[in-house]
């Protein structure tokens, strides 16, 4: 499985998929499924956002790419939900917190079993 870094591209309004080895953006997608995701935030980049009041790429979800096809990602998400898996909404807001957090509990997360990045939203299975 290919290791990738995925971040939301503010200009294209989709997720950008960067190859873990080359560091080059290889694709853009509205839906990405990642196994064993690790949520990375550069504190230096976050401080630059706060200082300049202008967003930049400094946070990403790193892990093993399972799919970058929106329909596949949505069907896997629906299947797991139907099997009773609890999906938690997650977010990252640089002006509020220095890490990705669960939306409902505001608890910081650094990793998960699986992450679904769908249409500007993040869902995780812990």
C-alpha positions as CSV (number, residue, x, y, z in Angstrom):
1,X,0.0,0.0,0.0
2,X,1.2,3.5,-0.9
3,X,2.1,5.8,2.0
4,X,0.6,9.3,1.5
5,X,0.0,12.7,3.1
6,X,-3.5,14.1,2.5
7,X,-4.5,17.7,3.1
8,X,-7.4,19.9,2.0
9,X,-6.5,22.1,-0.9
10,X,-8.0,25.5,-0.3
11,X,-7.7,26.6,-3.9
12,X,-9.1,23.5,-5.6
13,X,-11.6,22.7,-2.8
14,X,-10.6,19.0,-2.8
15,X,-8.1,16.9,-1.0
16,X,-4.6,16.8,-2.4
17,X,-2.8,13.4,-2.1
18,X,1.0,13.6,-1.8
19,X,3.2,10.6,-2.3
20,X,5.0,9.7,0.9
21,X,8.3,9.0,-0.8
22,X,8.6,11.8,-3.4
23,X,6.6,14.4,-1.6
24,X,4.9,15.3,-4.8
25,X,1.1,15.8,-5.2
26,X,-0.1,12.8,-7.3
27,X,-3.8,13.3,-7.2
28,X,-6.8,15.3,-6.1
29,X,-10.0,13.8,-4.9
30,X,-13.3,14.5,-3.0
31,X,-12.9,11.3,-1.1
32,X,-9.9,9.5,0.3
33,X,-9.7,6.4,2.6
34,X,-6.6,6.0,4.7
35,X,-5.6,3.0,6.9
36,X,-3.7,3.7,10.2
37,X,-3.8,7.5,9.8
38,X,-1.6,9.7,11.9
39,X,-2.7,13.3,12.2
40,X,0.3,15.7,11.7
41,X,0.4,19.5,12.5
42,X,3.5,21.6,12.1
43,X,3.4,24.0,15.0
44,X,5.7,26.4,13.2
45,X,3.3,26.5,10.3
46,X,0.3,27.0,12.6
47,X,2.0,29.9,14.3
48,X,2.6,31.5,10.9
49,X,-1.1,31.1,10.2
50,X,-2.0,32.8,13.4
51,X,0.6,35.6,12.9
52,X,-0.3,36.3,9.2
53,X,-4.0,35.5,9.5
54,X,-3.7,33.6,6.3
55,X,-3.9,29.8,5.9
56,X,-1.1,27.7,4.5
57,X,-0.5,23.9,4.2
58,X,0.9,22.8,7.6
59,X,-1.4,19.9,8.6
60,X,-2.0,16.6,7.0
61,X,-3.4,13.1,7.5
62,X,-0.5,10.6,6.9
63,X,-1.1,6.9,6.3
64,X,-1.6,4.0,3.9
65,X,-3.8,4.9,0.9
66,X,-6.7,2.4,0.5
67,X,-8.8,4.4,-2.1
68,X,-9.0,7.8,-3.6
69,X,-12.3,7.1,-5.4
70,X,-15.2,9.0,-3.8
71,X,-17.8,6.3,-4.5
72,X,-15.5,3.6,-2.9
73,X,-14.9,5.7,0.1
74,X,-18.6,6.5,0.6
75,X,-19.6,2.8,0.2
76,X,-16.9,1.6,2.7
77,X,-18.1,4.2,5.2
78,X,-21.8,3.2,4.7
79,X,-20.9,-0.5,5.1
80,X,-18.9,0.0,8.3
81,X,-21.7,2.2,9.8
82,X,-24.2,-0.5,9.0
83,X,-22.0,-3.1,10.7
84,X,-22.1,-1.0,13.9
85,X,-18.8,0.7,13.7
86,X,-18.8,4.2,15.4
87,X,-17.5,6.9,13.1
88,X,-16.4,10.1,14.8
89,X,-16.3,13.4,13.0
90,X,-12.9,15.1,13.3
91,X,-11.6,18.6,12.4
92,X,-8.6,20.8,12.5
93,X,-8.9,24.6,13.2
94,X,-5.5,26.3,13.6
95,X,-6.9,29.3,15.4
96,X,-8.5,27.1,18.1
97,X,-6.2,24.2,18.7
98,X,-2.8,22.8,17.7
99,X,-4.1,19.4,16.8
100,X,-6.8,17.6,15.1
101,X,-9.8,17.1,17.4
102,X,-13.0,15.1,17.6
103,X,-15.9,17.4,16.9
104,X,-18.2,16.0,19.6
105,X,-15.8,15.8,22.6
106,X,-13.1,18.3,21.5
107,X,-10.6,15.6,22.4
108,X,-7.2,15.8,20.6
109,X,-6.4,12.9,18.3
110,X,-3.1,11.9,16.9
111,X,-4.0,8.6,15.2
112,X,-6.8,6.2,14.4
113,X,-7.6,2.9,12.8
114,X,-9.1,4.4,9.7
115,X,-9.9,7.8,8.3
116,X,-12.5,8.8,5.7
117,X,-11.9,12.2,4.1
118,X,-15.1,13.0,2.3
119,X,-16.2,16.3,0.7
120,X,-14.2,18.6,3.1
121,X,-15.0,16.4,6.2
122,X,-13.0,13.9,8.2
123,X,-14.5,10.8,9.9
124,X,-12.4,8.4,11.9
125,X,-12.7,5.0,13.5
126,X,-10.7,5.0,16.7
